[in-house]
């Protein structure tokens, strides 16, 4: 949903710099300066820290909602898993939802330089990847996983849990997240909301 764009110094291209000045010596000086300042090592360390944070928050947030709580519900109901073709089909929404989650987390880390956690989000509006089809693909992925688990175990409690999660997420998006994004990004976010649905994916307009 957001993409962080660092200061211009983080996006220096020494090759384009040399092309602009017409001198390869400037390019050599630029590379030497980068090595001297350790810019490459700093960027590599930053990517590693971001990867670790993204992994941690993925375990804590979606992991709790889609794994820990459903496991507690299943355990409390003493529900067993009896495989059949019909139940095996439940793996499709689970795999699809997990794939959506991974893609969104990847986009946040690689393009947004942020995480899915509210305490460390990307900083600028982004509509790339799955976000060009629906405004909240990460939440959609979570709900697909929960519905797949309810289907797999045939548990009414998991259906009610998935419904409760949707109501909670919808209320959070409607009452807090979207008003906050409108204040932060103004017209650009309003145009994005007009072009892309909140929950139902659609083909992006050219």
C-alpha positions in Angstrom: 0.0 0.0 0.0 2.9 2.3 0.6 6.4 2.6 -0.8 9.3 4.3 1.0 11.5 6.4 -1.2 14.8 7.3 0.5 16.7 10.5 0.0 18.3 11.1 -3.4 21.7 10.1 -2.0 20.5 6.5 -1.7 19.5 6.3 -5.4 22.8 7.6 -7.0 23.7 5.8 -10.2 27.4 6.2 -10.9 26.9 4.9 -14.4 24.4 7.5 -15.3 26.5 10.1 -13.5 29.5 9.2 -15.7 27.3 9.3 -18.8 26.0 12.8 -17.9 29.4 14.2 -17.4 30.9 12.3 -20.3 33.9 11.1 -18.3 34.6 7.6 -17.1 37.0 9.0 -14.5 34.0 10.5 -12.6 32.5 7.0 -12.5 35.7 5.6 -11.1 35.8 8.3 -8.5 32.2 7.7 -7.6 32.7 4.0 -7.1 35.8 4.6 -5.0 33.9 7.1 -2.9 31.1 4.6 -2.4 33.6 2.0 -1.3 35.3 4.5 1.0 32.0 5.5 2.7 30.8 1.9 2.9 27.5 2.7 1.1 27.1 -0.7 -0.4 27.7 -2.4 3.0 25.2 -0.1 4.6 22.5 -0.9 2.0 23.2 -4.6 2.3 22.8 -4.4 6.1 19.6 -2.4 5.7 18.2 -5.1 3.4 19.1 -7.8 5.9 17.5 -6.0 8.8 14.4 -5.3 6.7 14.2 -9.0 5.7 14.4 -10.1 9.4 11.8 -7.6 10.5 9.4 -8.6 7.7 9.8 -12.3 8.7 9.3 -11.5 12.4 6.1 -9.5 11.7 4.8 -12.1 9.3 5.1 -14.7 12.1 3.6 -12.4 14.7 0.6 -11.0 12.8 -0.7 -13.2 10.0 0.9 -16.2 11.8 -1.1 -15.6 14.9 -4.4 -15.0 13.0 -4.1 -17.9 10.5 -2.2 -20.5 12.5 -2.1 -20.0 16.3 -5.7 -19.1 16.9 -7.2 -21.7 14.5 -5.0 -24.4 16.1 -6.4 -23.4 19.5 -10.0 -23.6 18.2 -9.4 -27.0 16.6 -7.7 -28.3 19.7 -10.5 -27.1 22.0 -13.1 -28.8 19.8 -11.0 -32.0 19.6 -11.6 -31.9 15.8 -9.9 -34.5 13.7 -9.0 -34.4 10.0 -10.6 -37.0 7.8 -9.2 -36.7 4.3 -11.5 -36.8 1.2 -11.4 -35.4 -2.2 -13.9 -32.7 -1.2 -11.8 -31.7 1.9 -8.6 -31.8 -0.1 -10.0 -29.0 -2.3 -9.9 -26.8 0.7 -6.1 -26.7 0.3 -6.6 -24.5 -2.8 -7.8 -21.3 -1.0 -5.2 -21.9 1.7 -2.4 -22.1 -0.8 -3.7 -19.1 -2.7 -4.1 -17.0 0.4 -0.6 -17.9 1.6 0.8 -17.0 -1.9 -1.0 -13.6 -1.7 0.5 -12.9 1.7 4.0 -13.8 0.6 3.7 -11.6 -2.5 2.4 -8.6 -0.5 5.1 -9.0 2.2 7.7 -9.2 -0.6 6.4 -6.0 -2.3 6.5 -4.2 1.1 10.1 -5.2 1.7 11.5 -4.8 -1.8 9.6 -1.9 -3.2 8.3 -0.3 -0.1 11.2 -0.8 2.2 8.8 -1.3 5.0 6.9 -4.1 6.7 3.2 -5.1 7.2 3.3 -3.9 10.8 1.6 -0.6 11.6 4.7 0.4 13.6 7.0 0.1 10.5 4.9 0.6 7.4 6.1 1.8 3.9 5.9 5.5 3.6 4.4 6.5 0.2 1.4 5.3 -1.8 2.0 2.3 -4.1 -0.3 0.6 -6.5 2.0 -2.0 -7.9 1.6 -5.8 -7.8 -1.7 -7.1 -6.3 -2.6 -3.6 -5.1 -3.5 -2.6 -8.6 -6.4 -5.1 -8.5 -7.7 -4.6 -4.9 -6.8 -2.2 -2.1 -6.4 -4.8 0.6 -4.9 -8.0 -0.9 -3.1 -8.9 2.3 -6.4 -9.0 4.2 -8.0 -11.0 1.4 -5.2 -13.5 1.6 -5.7 -14.0 5.3 -9.5 -14.5 4.9 -8.9 -17.1 2.1 -6.7 -19.0 4.5 -9.3 -18.9 7.3 -12.1 -20.0 5.0 -9.9 -22.8 3.7 -9.2 -24.0 7.2 -12.9 -23.9 8.1 -13.6 -26.0 5.0 -10.8 -28.4 5.7 -11.9 -29.2 9.3 -15.7 -28.7 8.8 -15.8 -26.6 11.9 -18.6 -24.0 12.5 -16.3 -22.3 15.1 -13.7 -21.6 12.4 -16.4 -20.2 10.1 -17.6 -17.8 12.9 -14.0 -16.9 13.6 -13.4 -16.0 9.9 -16.5 -13.9 9.9 -15.5 -12.2 13.0 -12.0 -11.4 11.5 -13.7 -10.0 8.4 -15.9 -7.7 10.5 -13.0 -6.6 12.6 -10.7 -5.9 9.6 -13.5 -4.1 7.6 -14.2 -1.9 10.6 -10.5 -1.1 11.0 -10.1 -0.3 7.4 -13.2 1.8 7.1 -13.0 3.7 10.4 -9.2 4.1 10.8 -6.9 3.1 8.0 -8.7 4.7 5.0 -9.3 8.1 6.8 -5.7 8.1 8.0 -4.5 7.5 4.4 -6.7 10.2 3.0 -5.3 12.7 5.4 -1.7 11.6 4.7 -1.9 11.3 0.9 -4.8 13.5 -0.1 -5.9 13.4 -3.7 -3.6 10.6 -4.8 -5.3 8.2 -2.4 -8.8 9.4 -3.3 -8.1 8.7 -6.9 -6.7 5.3 -6.0 -9.9 4.5 -4.0 -12.0 5.5 -7.0 -10.1 3.3 -9.4 -9.6 0.2 -7.2 -12.2 -1.7 -5.1 -11.7 -2.3 -1.3 -12.4 -6.0 -1.4 -13.5 -7.3 -4.8 -10.6 -7.5 -7.3 -11.1 -5.9 -10.8 -9.0 -5.4 -13.8 -7.0 -2.1 -13.5 -8.1 0.8 -15.7 -5.5 1.9 -18.2 
